[in-house]
Amino acid sequence: MDSILLLEDEESVSRGIAFTLQKEGYEVYAASSVAQAEKIYQEKQPKMVIADLTLPDGNGLDFVRDIRQRGDRDTYVLCLTALDGEADYVMGYDAGADDYVAKPFSLSVLSLKVQAHFGRSRRQEASVICSGKLRVSIREMRAWIGEEEIFFTRNEWKLLQMFLECPKQIFTKNQMLERLFDAEGEFVEENTIAVNIRRLREKLHEDAANPCYIKNVRGIGYVWAMECKRG
């Protein structure tokens, strides 16, 4: 199980983040101070640190800088900050942070960032995913049903990768919209989800009346129902 050290002194925020990530299947160790975080870090050796910057006994960036100076280059560090000035981000990256989330933030956005990181880590270990008759090379962005190669649009690829990274997990329409948010600022309308799902199903040769890959969860969203194997 992927482990996360959460360094956040505001109890309600910490509780909300921990609950969300635990529900996604991650092991979360919560700390409310730098001293507590240091103890957990030494004992648990987490794969990710999510750190607030302003803490009762110091600065989250000092903690991040300290673990980097000790030679830890593998633990992924995601900082939470209410500061959004360019200088603040530069200081964070200089200290060793890998990414930022500005407060106030959506828990689903934070969750997707966490999923994206661990998904990339898993893809580096095994970049080919097989599910039923579908075979996908993540690294090459190519997919086949049996011997037939299937071609997807950019948004179809984003949705497909999201499903394959977390099979059996239900995604809400809002989570899917956030996944399709374009880096240049172009936002995808909600009805685009239904259109892309329909097109994905068609390309996967799904039976519209009884799909085996992408199933609708009434009133919530969609789930990739088929087992996935990496290799």
C-alpha positions as CSV (number, residue, x, y, z in Angstrom):
1,M,0.0,0.0,0.0
2,D,1.3,3.5,-0.9
3,S,2.1,5.5,2.2
4,I,1.7,9.3,2.7
5,L,2.9,11.5,5.6
6,L,0.5,14.4,6.0
7,L,1.9,17.4,7.8
8,E,-1.0,19.8,8.6
9,D,-1.8,21.5,11.9
10,E,-5.4,22.5,11.1
11,E,-7.4,19.5,12.4
12,S,-10.4,19.8,10.1
13,V,-8.2,20.1,7.0
14,S,-6.0,17.2,8.1
15,R,-9.1,15.0,8.8
16,G,-10.6,15.8,5.5
17,I,-7.5,15.0,3.5
18,A,-6.8,11.9,5.5
19,F,-10.3,10.6,5.0
20,T,-10.3,11.3,1.3
21,L,-6.9,9.6,0.7
22,Q,-7.6,6.6,2.9
23,K,-10.9,6.1,1.0
24,E,-8.7,6.0,-2.2
25,G,-6.7,3.2,-0.7
26,Y,-3.6,5.0,0.6
27,E,-2.0,4.6,4.1
28,V,-2.0,8.1,5.7
29,Y,0.1,9.1,8.7
30,A,-1.0,12.5,10.1
31,A,1.3,14.9,11.9
32,S,0.4,18.3,13.3
33,S,3.9,19.5,13.9
34,V,7.4,19.3,12.4
35,A,8.6,17.3,15.4
36,Q,5.8,14.8,15.0
37,A,6.4,14.6,11.2
38,E,10.1,13.9,11.7
39,K,9.3,11.0,14.0
40,I,6.8,9.5,11.6
41,Y,9.2,10.0,8.7
42,Q,11.9,8.1,10.4
43,E,9.7,5.2,11.5
44,K,7.5,4.8,8.4
45,Q,9.6,6.0,5.5
46,P,6.6,7.3,3.5
47,K,6.6,7.4,-0.3
48,M,5.0,10.9,-0.3
49,V,4.9,13.9,2.0
50,I,2.1,16.4,1.9
51,A,3.2,19.4,3.9
52,D,1.6,22.6,5.1
53,L,4.1,25.5,5.2
54,T,3.0,27.3,8.4
55,L,3.2,25.1,11.5
56,P,3.3,25.7,15.3
57,D,6.9,24.6,15.7
58,G,8.5,25.7,12.4
59,N,8.2,25.9,8.7
60,G,7.2,23.0,6.4
61,L,9.8,24.0,3.9
62,D,12.5,23.5,6.6
63,F,11.3,20.0,7.1
64,V,11.4,19.4,3.3
65,R,14.8,20.9,2.9
66,D,16.1,18.8,5.8
67,I,15.0,15.5,4.3
68,R,16.5,16.5,0.9
69,Q,19.8,17.5,2.5
70,R,19.9,14.0,4.1
71,G,19.9,12.6,0.6
72,D,16.3,11.6,0.2
73,R,15.5,12.3,-3.5
74,D,12.8,9.7,-3.9
75,T,10.0,10.8,-1.5
76,Y,7.6,12.9,-3.5
77,V,6.8,16.2,-1.8
78,L,3.5,18.1,-2.3
79,C,3.2,21.4,-0.5
80,L,0.0,23.1,0.7
81,T,0.2,26.8,0.9
82,A,-2.1,29.9,1.3
83,L,0.7,31.9,-0.4
84,D,0.5,32.2,-4.1
85,G,3.3,34.7,-5.0
86,E,5.9,33.6,-7.5
87,A,8.7,34.0,-5.0
88,D,7.0,31.6,-2.6
89,Y,6.8,28.9,-5.2
90,V,10.5,29.4,-6.2
91,M,11.5,29.1,-2.5
92,G,9.5,25.9,-2.3
93,Y,11.0,24.3,-5.3
94,D,14.5,25.4,-4.2
95,A,13.8,23.6,-0.9
96,G,13.0,20.4,-2.7
97,A,9.2,20.5,-3.2
98,D,7.9,18.6,-6.3
99,D,4.5,20.3,-6.6
100,Y,2.2,22.8,-4.9
101,V,-1.5,23.0,-4.1
102,A,-2.8,26.5,-3.2
103,K,-5.3,26.9,-0.4
104,P,-8.3,26.8,-0.5
105,F,-8.2,23.7,-2.7
106,S,-10.6,21.0,-3.8
107,L,-10.0,17.6,-2.1
108,S,-10.7,15.9,-5.4
109,V,-8.0,17.9,-7.2
110,L,-5.5,17.0,-4.4
111,S,-6.6,13.4,-4.7
112,L,-6.0,13.4,-8.5
113,K,-2.6,14.9,-8.0
114,V,-1.7,12.1,-5.6
115,Q,-3.2,9.5,-8.0
116,A,-1.3,11.0,-10.9
117,H,2.1,10.7,-9.0
118,F,1.6,7.1,-7.9
119,G,0.2,6.2,-11.3
120,R,3.3,7.5,-13.0
121,S,5.4,5.6,-10.5
122,R,3.6,2.4,-11.3
123,R,3.8,3.0,-15.0
124,Q,7.6,3.3,-14.7
125,E,7.6,-0.1,-13.2
126,A,5.2,-1.6,-15.8
127,S,4.1,0.5,-18.7
128,V,1.8,-2.1,-20.4
129,I,-1.6,-2.7,-19.0
130,C,-3.9,-5.6,-20.0
131,S,-7.6,-5.6,-19.2
132,G,-9.8,-8.2,-20.9
133,K,-9.0,-8.1,-24.6
134,L,-7.5,-4.6,-24.2
135,R,-3.8,-4.1,-24.2
136,V,-2.4,-0.5,-23.6
137,S,1.2,0.7,-23.8
138,I,1.2,3.8,-21.6
139,R,4.7,4.9,-22.6
140,E,3.9,4.7,-26.3
141,M,0.3,5.9,-25.9
142,R,-0.9,2.9,-28.1
143,A,-3.7,0.5,-27.5
144,W,-5.0,-2.7,-29.1
145,I,-8.1,-4.9,-28.9
146,G,-6.7,-8.3,-29.8
147,E,-4.5,-7.5,-32.9
148,E,-6.5,-4.4,-33.9
149,E,-4.9,-1.1,-32.9
150,I,-7.3,1.5,-31.4
151,F,-6.7,5.2,-31.7
152,F,-8.0,7.7,-29.2
153,T,-8.4,11.5,-29.0
154,R,-6.5,13.4,-26.3
155,N,-9.5,13.5,-23.9
156,E,-10.3,9.9,-24.5
157,W,-6.7,9.0,-23.6
158,K,-6.9,11.1,-20.4
159,L,-10.1,9.3,-19.3
160,L,-8.8,5.8,-20.3
161,Q,-5.5,6.4,-18.3
162,M,-7.5,7.6,-15.3
163,F,-9.6,4.4,-15.4
164,L,-6.7,2.0,-15.9
165,E,-4.6,3.6,-13.1
166,C,-7.5,3.0,-10.6
167,P,-9.7,0.1,-11.8
168,K,-12.8,-0.7,-9.7
169,Q,-12.7,2.9,-8.4
170,I,-15.8,5.0,-8.9
171,F,-15.1,8.4,-10.5
172,T,-17.6,11.2,-10.2
173,K,-18.3,13.5,-13.1
174,N,-16.6,16.3,-11.3
175,Q,-13.4,14.3,-10.9
176,M,-13.5,13.4,-14.5
177,L,-14.0,17.1,-15.5
178,E,-11.0,18.0,-13.4
179,R,-9.0,15.3,-15.2
180,L,-9.9,16.8,-18.5
181,F,-9.1,20.4,-17.5
182,D,-6.8,21.7,-20.2
183,A,-3.4,23.1,-19.2
184,E,-4.0,26.2,-21.4
185,G,-7.2,27.0,-19.6
186,E,-9.8,25.4,-21.9
187,F,-12.5,23.8,-19.7
188,V,-14.5,20.8,-20.9
189,E,-18.3,21.1,-20.6
190,E,-20.0,18.4,-18.4
191,N,-21.9,16.8,-21.4
192,T,-18.5,16.1,-22.9
193,I,-18.0,13.4,-20.3
194,A,-21.0,11.4,-21.7
195,V,-19.8,12.0,-25.2
196,N,-16.3,10.7,-24.5
197,I,-17.6,7.8,-22.5
198,R,-19.8,6.8,-25.4
199,R,-16.9,7.1,-27.9
200,L,-14.6,5.1,-25.6
201,R,-17.1,2.3,-25.3
202,E,-17.6,2.2,-29.1
203,K,-13.8,2.0,-29.7
204,L,-13.6,-0.7,-27.1
205,H,-16.3,-2.7,-28.9
206,E,-18.5,-2.5,-25.8
207,D,-22.1,-3.8,-25.8
208,A,-24.0,-0.6,-25.2
209,A,-26.7,-2.5,-23.3
210,N,-24.3,-4.4,-21.1
211,P,-20.8,-2.8,-21.1
212,C,-18.0,-4.9,-19.5
213,Y,-15.3,-2.2,-19.3
214,I,-16.9,1.1,-18.3
215,K,-20.0,0.8,-16.2
216,N,-22.3,3.6,-15.2
217,V,-22.9,4.0,-11.4
218,R,-26.3,5.7,-11.3
219,G,-26.3,9.1,-9.7
220,I,-22.5,9.1,-9.1
221,G,-20.4,8.5,-12.2
222,Y,-18.4,5.7,-13.9
223,V,-16.2,2.8,-12.9
224,W,-13.7,0.6,-14.9
225,A,-15.1,-2.8,-13.9
226,M,-12.6,-5.1,-15.5
227,E,-9.5,-6.4,-13.8
228,C,-6.2,-4.8,-14.9
229,K,-2.8,-6.6,-15.1
230,R,0.5,-4.8,-15.5
231,G,3.6,-6.2,-17.1
